[in-house]
Amino acid sequence: MQAYAEYLCIDTIADADLMYVARYALLADLPPGWAAYLDADGNEFFHNAATAESQYEHPLDNTYREMYRDLKAKKAAGLGAGA
């Protein structure tokens, strides 16, 4: 989880209290229309049949990066992570 948190740009030291965002991201289901596959080298990638889009990054990674940034900003503003 540590490596995935760092991949999502989570400061695992300063924001240890926000590590749950990485856990949510790791357990996230794929959005409708997306499926996971392995390429010839065994690397996981994601494909959306409706749009013919393929990518190696989970389709929701940016969503969880934004969630972390929003929670970090609230924390910095003194609003707390749950605000």
C-alpha positions as CSV (number, residue, x, y, z in Angstrom):
1,M,0.0,0.0,0.0
2,Q,2.9,2.3,0.7
3,A,4.1,2.2,-2.9
4,Y,0.6,2.7,-4.3
5,A,0.1,5.7,-1.9
6,E,3.4,7.2,-3.2
7,Y,2.2,6.5,-6.8
8,L,-0.9,8.6,-6.0
9,C,1.3,11.4,-4.7
10,I,0.3,10.9,-1.1
11,D,2.8,12.2,1.4
12,T,2.9,9.0,3.5
13,I,4.8,10.7,6.4
14,A,3.0,14.1,6.7
15,D,-0.4,12.7,5.8
16,A,-0.3,9.2,7.4
17,D,-3.8,9.9,8.6
18,L,-4.9,10.1,4.9
19,M,-3.5,6.7,3.9
20,Y,-7.0,5.4,3.8
21,V,-7.4,7.1,0.4
22,A,-4.7,4.7,-1.0
23,R,-6.6,1.7,0.5
24,Y,-9.8,2.9,-1.1
25,A,-8.0,3.3,-4.4
26,L,-6.5,-0.2,-4.2
27,L,-9.9,-1.7,-3.6
28,A,-11.8,0.3,-6.1
29,D,-14.0,-1.5,-8.6
30,L,-13.6,-0.5,-12.2
31,P,-16.2,2.0,-13.5
32,P,-18.9,0.6,-15.8
33,G,-17.6,-0.3,-19.2
34,W,-14.0,-0.9,-18.1
35,A,-12.3,-4.3,-17.9
36,A,-8.8,-5.3,-16.8
37,Y,-6.5,-7.4,-19.0
38,L,-2.8,-8.4,-19.1
39,D,-0.5,-7.4,-22.0
40,A,2.0,-9.7,-23.6
41,D,4.5,-8.9,-20.8
42,G,2.1,-9.7,-18.0
43,N,1.4,-6.0,-17.2
44,E,-2.2,-5.1,-16.2
45,F,-4.0,-2.6,-18.4
46,F,-7.5,-1.3,-18.6
47,H,-9.8,-1.2,-21.6
48,N,-13.2,0.4,-22.2
49,A,-14.9,-1.4,-25.1
50,A,-17.5,1.4,-25.6
51,T,-14.8,4.1,-26.2
52,A,-12.0,1.8,-27.4
53,E,-9.8,3.5,-24.9
54,S,-6.9,1.5,-23.3
55,Q,-4.6,2.7,-20.5
56,Y,-2.2,1.3,-17.9
57,E,-3.5,3.5,-15.1
58,H,-6.6,2.5,-13.3
59,P,-9.4,4.7,-14.6
60,L,-10.1,6.0,-11.1
61,D,-6.5,6.9,-10.0
62,N,-7.0,10.6,-10.8
63,T,-10.2,10.6,-8.8
64,Y,-8.3,9.3,-5.7
65,R,-5.5,11.8,-6.3
66,E,-8.1,14.6,-6.3
67,M,-9.7,13.1,-3.1
68,Y,-6.4,13.2,-1.4
69,R,-5.6,16.8,-2.5
70,D,-9.0,17.9,-1.3
71,L,-8.7,16.3,2.1
72,K,-5.1,17.6,2.5
73,A,-6.4,21.2,1.7
74,K,-9.2,20.8,4.2
75,K,-6.7,19.6,6.8
76,A,-4.4,22.5,6.1
77,A,-7.3,24.9,6.4
78,G,-8.1,23.4,9.9
79,L,-11.3,21.9,8.7
80,G,-10.2,18.3,9.4
81,A,-10.2,15.4,6.9
82,G,-13.8,14.6,7.6
83,A,-15.2,18.1,6.9
